[in-house]
Amino acid sequence: MTNLAPAVLSDNCAVTVLTWTAPGATPAASAVTGINNLTATFPLGTTTVTFTAKDAGGLTASCNFDVVVADMELPTITCPADMTVPRQPLRLACNLMRPDATRLPDDQR
Protein backbone atom coordinates (compact mmCIF):
# COMPACT_ATOMS: atom_id res chain seq x y z
CA MET A 1 0.00 0.00 0.00
CA THR A 2 1.52 3.31 -0.95
CA ASN A 3 0.77 6.94 -0.31
CA LEU A 4 -1.76 6.69 2.46
CA ALA A 5 -3.07 10.06 3.46
CA PRO A 6 -0.40 11.82 5.50
CA ALA A 7 -1.05 13.06 9.00
CA VAL A 8 -2.09 16.73 9.11
CA LEU A 9 0.29 18.70 11.29
CA SER A 10 -0.03 22.12 12.85
CA ASP A 11 1.63 23.86 15.76
CA ASN A 12 2.61 27.35 16.89
CA CYS A 13 6.21 26.12 16.66
CA ALA A 14 7.56 24.06 13.80
CA VAL A 15 6.87 20.34 13.90
CA THR A 16 10.33 18.85 13.68
CA VAL A 17 9.63 15.13 13.84
CA LEU A 18 6.77 12.93 12.70
CA THR A 19 7.13 9.24 13.45
CA TRP A 20 4.81 6.35 12.81
CA THR A 21 4.51 2.80 13.99
CA ALA A 22 2.51 0.02 12.41
CA PRO A 23 3.22 -3.30 14.17
CA GLY A 24 3.33 -6.11 11.61
CA ALA A 25 3.64 -3.79 8.61
CA THR A 26 6.81 -3.72 6.54
CA PRO A 27 8.08 -0.20 5.73
CA ALA A 28 8.67 0.38 2.02
CA ALA A 29 10.36 3.41 0.47
CA SER A 30 9.88 5.78 3.40
CA ALA A 31 11.79 5.65 6.63
CA VAL A 32 9.96 4.96 9.87
CA THR A 33 11.21 8.24 11.38
CA GLY A 34 11.32 11.81 10.10
CA ILE A 35 8.55 13.73 8.37
CA ASN A 36 7.33 11.44 5.60
CA ASN A 37 4.37 9.71 4.08
CA LEU A 38 3.42 6.30 5.34
CA THR A 39 4.41 3.69 2.76
CA ALA A 40 4.26 0.10 3.94
CA THR A 41 3.02 -3.38 3.18
CA PHE A 42 0.33 -4.47 5.61
CA PRO A 43 -0.57 -8.06 6.54
CA LEU A 44 -4.08 -9.47 6.32
CA GLY A 45 -6.25 -8.26 9.14
CA THR A 46 -6.23 -5.05 11.14
CA THR A 47 -3.09 -3.02 11.81
CA THR A 48 -3.23 0.07 14.01
CA VAL A 49 -1.02 2.88 12.73
CA THR A 50 0.12 5.47 15.26
CA PHE A 51 1.53 8.85 14.25
CA THR A 52 3.46 10.89 16.80
CA ALA A 53 4.42 14.50 16.11
CA LYS A 54 7.06 16.39 18.08
CA ASP A 55 7.51 20.14 17.91
CA ALA A 56 10.56 22.32 18.40
CA GLY A 57 9.62 22.76 22.07
CA GLY A 58 9.72 18.98 22.66
CA LEU A 59 5.95 18.60 23.07
CA THR A 60 4.29 15.60 21.43
CA ALA A 61 0.86 14.65 20.19
CA SER A 62 -0.30 11.30 18.83
CA CYS A 63 -3.18 9.92 16.82
CA ASN A 64 -3.95 6.51 15.39
CA PHE A 65 -6.12 4.81 12.80
CA ASP A 66 -6.66 1.25 11.59
CA VAL A 67 -5.70 -0.16 8.23
CA VAL A 68 -7.85 -3.19 7.47
CA VAL A 69 -6.62 -5.56 4.78
CA ALA A 70 -9.29 -8.04 3.72
CA ASP A 71 -8.79 -10.80 1.18
CA MET A 72 -11.88 -10.46 -1.04
CA GLU A 73 -10.52 -12.40 -4.03
CA LEU A 74 -11.67 -15.96 -4.54
CA PRO A 75 -8.94 -18.54 -5.04
CA THR A 76 -8.56 -20.11 -8.47
CA ILE A 77 -8.03 -23.74 -9.29
CA THR A 78 -7.46 -25.65 -12.52
CA CYS A 79 -8.17 -29.36 -12.61
CA PRO A 80 -6.37 -31.75 -14.94
CA ALA A 81 -8.20 -32.97 -18.03
CA ASP A 82 -10.35 -36.10 -17.88
CA MET A 83 -8.26 -39.22 -18.24
CA THR A 84 -8.79 -42.82 -19.20
CA VAL A 85 -6.70 -45.49 -17.57
CA PRO A 86 -6.52 -49.13 -18.67
CA ARG A 87 -7.99 -51.75 -16.39
CA GLN A 88 -5.40 -53.84 -14.69
CA PRO A 89 -5.94 -57.62 -14.58
CA LEU A 90 -7.33 -58.79 -11.30
CA ARG A 91 -4.69 -60.07 -9.02
CA LEU A 92 -6.49 -61.78 -6.25
CA ALA A 93 -4.73 -64.13 -3.97
CA CYS A 94 -6.54 -66.28 -1.52
CA ASN A 95 -4.91 -68.51 0.96
CA LEU A 96 -7.38 -71.05 2.21
CA MET A 97 -6.37 -73.02 5.19
CA ARG A 98 -8.17 -76.19 5.87
CA PRO A 99 -8.65 -76.80 9.52
CA ASP A 100 -6.67 -79.64 10.95
CA ALA A 101 -9.44 -81.97 12.03
CA THR A 102 -7.09 -83.80 14.26
CA ARG A 103 -6.77 -80.77 16.50
CA LEU A 104 -10.48 -79.98 16.84
CA PRO A 105 -12.34 -81.12 19.92
CA ASP A 106 -14.26 -84.32 19.44
CA ASP A 107 -17.68 -82.62 19.33
CA GLN A 108 -16.60 -80.39 16.36
CA ARG A 109 -15.22 -83.14 14.08
C-alpha positions, 0 to 999 in steps of 0.5 A: 500500500503506498501513499496513504493520506499523511497526518495533518500537522499544525503547531505554533512552533515548527513540527520537527519530527513525525514518526509512525509505527505500524506493528506487523507492517513492513516499511517500504520506500519511506523511513519509519522516522522523520517527516514522511508519508506512510508507505508500507506493506500491511498483513491481512487483518487489522493493523493500528497505525500510530503517528506521533508529532514532536515540535521544536519545544519537545511537546508531542501529540499522537493519533492513530487509525486502523488499516484493514486488509481483507482478502476479497478475491476468490482462489482459483483452481485448474483441474487436470483434463479427464483421463482414461486409464486401462484396467489392470488384470485382477490379481487376487490371492486367496490362501485357504487353510483347511482346519486340521481336524485332528486338533479340533475337539471331538464334538466339532469333528 
